[in-house]
Amino acid sequence: GKPQVTVAAAGDLKGKKITVKDGDKKVGDGKLKDEGGACTVTIELKQKKDQPLGTLTILLEDDELTKLTLPEPGNQTLVFQPSRLKALVVVSARPSP
């Protein structure tokens, strides 16, 4: 499988675009979907076999939410809760299973 980034956010962010970048290169994007009061999106990242992804930048529309690095295979999901936005946003990353 491919590495994934999941973003969960407050319901009023429904329809907003989440973009994942590795440096300047976009490696995935998606829109937040309503999940009964909250919004989530899981984005599968494009990754070349021989090129591990570096530090990922997670964007909400054009605002940077956070930066993260994928955990090693077999490790637990990383979770970040950026606090500078009014809405609570949880970002988690999973390496390739």
Backbone bond lengths (Angstrom), bond angles and torsions (degrees), N, CA, C in turn:
res aa  C-N    CA-C-N  psi(-1)  N-CA   C-N-CA  omega(-1)  CA-C   N-CA-C  phi
1 G - - - 1.455 - - 1.518 111.11 -
2 K 1.308 114.09 169.65 1.461 120.38 -179.37 1.517 110.46 -97.59
3 P 1.349 116.54 154.53 1.452 117.58 174.53 1.525 110.36 -63.79
4 Q 1.329 115.59 151.56 1.463 120.93 -176.29 1.514 109.97 -132.46
5 V 1.316 114.78 148.98 1.455 122.00 169.07 1.521 106.67 -122.07
6 T 1.335 116.38 130.36 1.457 121.98 176.75 1.519 108.44 -114.42
7 V 1.327 115.72 134.38 1.459 121.26 176.66 1.521 107.60 -121.10
8 A 1.334 116.27 129.38 1.466 121.76 173.72 1.523 106.87 -118.83
9 A 1.321 116.31 137.95 1.468 120.03 -174.67 1.517 109.55 -147.86
10 A 1.326 115.03 171.88 1.463 120.93 178.04 1.527 110.49 -62.54
11 G 1.334 115.20 151.05 1.460 121.18 -175.14 1.512 114.72 -59.03
12 D 1.343 117.28 -26.67 1.468 117.78 -177.75 1.526 112.76 -74.82
13 L 1.332 117.45 -1.29 1.466 120.82 175.93 1.531 112.12 -95.80
14 K 1.336 117.00 9.00 1.473 121.96 179.78 1.528 110.67 -52.46
15 G 1.327 115.36 134.79 1.458 120.67 176.92 1.517 113.98 87.11
16 K 1.321 117.47 -10.06 1.473 120.05 178.75 1.525 109.47 -72.48
17 K 1.322 115.31 148.19 1.457 120.75 -176.20 1.529 110.41 -91.06
18 I 1.323 115.03 133.51 1.457 122.67 172.87 1.532 107.53 -108.08
19 T 1.324 116.07 129.85 1.462 120.88 178.05 1.528 108.22 -122.41
20 V 1.332 115.81 139.54 1.464 121.74 176.44 1.523 107.22 -114.31
21 K 1.341 115.48 125.94 1.463 120.33 179.28 1.516 110.40 -121.19
22 D 1.316 115.08 144.39 1.468 122.57 170.60 1.527 104.86 -110.80
23 G 1.327 117.42 102.02 1.469 120.22 -170.59 1.520 108.23 66.63
24 D 1.326 116.97 -125.59 1.471 121.05 178.97 1.516 112.40 -92.63
25 K 1.321 116.78 -4.91 1.466 120.96 -172.31 1.525 111.08 -95.56
26 K 1.333 116.12 127.40 1.464 120.26 176.03 1.521 108.82 -73.94
27 V 1.348 116.49 126.95 1.461 120.43 -179.93 1.528 111.86 -113.35
28 G 1.332 116.66 -0.42 1.456 119.55 175.95 1.515 110.82 172.52
29 D 1.350 114.98 156.73 1.455 119.13 173.35 1.518 109.60 -157.83
30 G 1.307 115.61 166.95 1.461 121.62 179.01 1.512 109.59 -174.69
31 K 1.356 115.54 169.72 1.464 120.25 179.13 1.510 110.32 -108.62
32 L 1.334 115.42 142.86 1.463 120.61 177.15 1.525 109.58 -67.01
33 K 1.334 116.15 129.52 1.466 122.03 -179.49 1.520 109.57 -111.58
34 D 1.326 115.73 143.65 1.468 121.43 -178.99 1.522 109.39 -68.76
35 E 1.324 115.07 128.31 1.463 121.07 178.70 1.523 109.53 -122.48
36 G 1.337 117.31 42.56 1.456 120.66 178.69 1.515 112.57 77.26
37 G 1.315 117.01 61.73 1.456 121.18 176.71 1.512 113.76 102.98
38 A 1.314 116.87 -25.99 1.466 120.92 174.91 1.525 107.45 -124.87
39 C 1.312 116.79 168.30 1.467 121.61 177.65 1.514 108.83 -120.52
40 T 1.313 115.77 143.38 1.466 119.18 174.69 1.517 110.04 -139.68
41 V 1.314 114.73 157.97 1.456 121.61 169.50 1.528 106.80 -150.67
42 T 1.328 115.83 137.92 1.466 121.44 173.24 1.517 106.69 -114.78
43 I 1.313 115.32 126.94 1.463 121.53 -174.91 1.523 108.53 -116.58
44 E 1.338 115.89 122.21 1.473 120.29 172.76 1.514 107.99 -80.94
45 L 1.316 116.11 131.26 1.458 119.94 -175.15 1.514 111.49 -92.39
46 K 1.329 114.64 140.99 1.460 120.19 174.81 1.516 107.37 -79.22
47 Q 1.328 115.47 126.30 1.460 119.78 -178.34 1.510 108.99 -143.63
48 K 1.338 116.78 129.87 1.462 119.82 174.47 1.518 108.13 -76.25
49 K 1.337 115.88 143.97 1.471 121.56 -175.07 1.535 112.63 -50.94
50 D 1.331 116.05 -46.39 1.465 119.44 -171.91 1.530 112.86 -94.71
51 Q 1.327 117.11 5.66 1.467 119.79 -177.95 1.518 110.57 -123.56
52 P 1.348 117.31 100.91 1.455 118.57 177.67 1.525 110.43 -65.79
53 L 1.310 115.72 149.73 1.457 120.36 177.90 1.528 108.83 -74.57
54 G 1.325 115.64 144.24 1.466 120.78 178.67 1.518 110.36 -88.46
55 T 1.326 116.13 -143.17 1.455 121.04 177.23 1.521 108.49 -75.25
56 L 1.313 115.98 124.01 1.464 121.15 -177.28 1.525 109.87 -92.14
57 T 1.323 115.82 140.35 1.460 122.07 173.74 1.521 107.37 -107.19
58 I 1.335 116.59 126.88 1.460 121.91 179.89 1.526 107.43 -104.39
59 L 1.340 115.94 123.04 1.464 121.59 -177.49 1.523 110.66 -113.91
60 L 1.326 116.41 139.14 1.462 123.08 169.31 1.515 104.95 -106.22
61 E 1.372 116.59 112.72 1.459 120.54 -167.11 1.533 106.31 52.24
62 D 1.335 119.86 -115.40 1.467 119.61 179.60 1.519 112.89 -109.74
63 D 1.338 116.96 8.19 1.465 120.69 -179.21 1.524 110.32 -95.16
64 E 1.315 116.50 131.55 1.468 119.89 178.45 1.524 109.59 -72.85
65 L 1.332 116.10 123.81 1.463 121.00 175.38 1.517 110.28 -83.63
66 T 1.324 115.09 -52.39 1.465 119.67 -176.23 1.508 109.08 -167.24
67 K 1.319 114.77 170.01 1.466 121.71 170.84 1.520 106.53 -118.47
68 L 1.309 117.03 145.13 1.457 120.12 176.38 1.511 110.59 -151.65
69 T 1.309 114.13 160.70 1.461 121.61 175.47 1.521 107.01 -116.02
70 L 1.309 116.95 139.07 1.464 119.70 178.97 1.522 109.60 -64.02
71 P 1.348 117.21 139.38 1.461 119.35 176.26 1.525 110.69 -70.14
72 E 1.310 115.62 164.21 1.466 120.43 176.07 1.524 109.39 -64.59
73 P 1.347 117.76 150.33 1.469 119.88 177.04 1.524 110.69 -53.08
74 G 1.322 115.80 137.06 1.449 120.93 179.56 1.519 113.01 90.21
75 N 1.326 117.38 -13.79 1.458 119.70 178.66 1.520 110.94 -83.00
76 Q 1.323 115.03 165.95 1.448 119.57 -178.63 1.517 110.86 -73.97
77 T 1.307 112.90 163.79 1.456 120.91 177.31 1.531 110.28 -62.17
78 L 1.303 115.97 139.81 1.468 121.04 173.22 1.517 108.37 -88.11
79 V 1.311 117.15 137.90 1.462 120.02 179.30 1.522 108.84 -128.91
80 F 1.302 115.71 131.56 1.460 121.54 177.76 1.519 108.24 -124.71
81 Q 1.316 117.19 143.21 1.451 120.98 177.37 1.519 108.72 -125.59
82 P 1.301 116.66 86.47 1.459 119.02 179.03 1.525 109.12 -60.59
83 S 1.314 116.90 137.11 1.456 119.04 -173.37 1.523 113.00 -109.22
84 R 1.334 117.90 -5.05 1.451 117.40 -174.98 1.527 112.75 -78.47
85 L 1.315 117.10 -12.63 1.465 119.75 174.82 1.516 109.05 -89.83
86 K 1.326 115.91 152.35 1.466 118.94 177.14 1.523 110.14 -64.47
87 A 1.315 115.96 -38.42 1.463 120.15 -178.20 1.525 109.79 -82.81
88 L 1.313 115.35 141.44 1.460 119.07 174.40 1.511 108.32 -72.78
89 V 1.303 115.58 129.70 1.465 120.44 179.04 1.519 107.51 -127.79
90 V 1.324 116.35 130.45 1.459 121.48 176.70 1.522 107.39 -114.91
91 V 1.316 116.01 127.20 1.449 121.02 179.21 1.522 107.68 -117.80
92 S 1.318 117.21 127.47 1.459 119.76 176.92 1.513 109.38 -128.76
93 A 1.334 115.50 150.32 1.456 121.20 -178.23 1.514 109.06 -128.80
94 R 1.328 114.96 142.44 1.464 120.90 175.49 1.510 108.61 -126.83
95 P 1.339 116.50 134.80 1.459 118.41 175.12 1.523 109.53 -72.95
96 S 1.329 115.55 176.22 1.469 119.08 175.17 1.524 107.81 -60.58
97 P 1.345 117.53 130.54 1.475 118.78 179.33 1.526 111.08 -68.81
